[in-house]
Amino acid sequence: MARRHPGAVTVSACVGRYGWNAADVAGRVPGNEVRELVDACCDAVVAALARSRRPS
């Protein structure tokens, strides 16, 4: 996504090694793509949880 929106989506400096991004959501990135980023973030967090702690 950073390639599609240079300057609007960037790798976060403090947690970039985990693949987290910073996105300018003030209209530079379409809403559907912001939702994609949020969904991917949530999926990554859930995947990192122990199976016993994951939502069913």
ABEGO torsion letter per residue (X at the ends): XAAABBGABBBBAAAAAAGBBBBBAAGABBAAAAAAAAAAAAAAAAAABBAAABBX
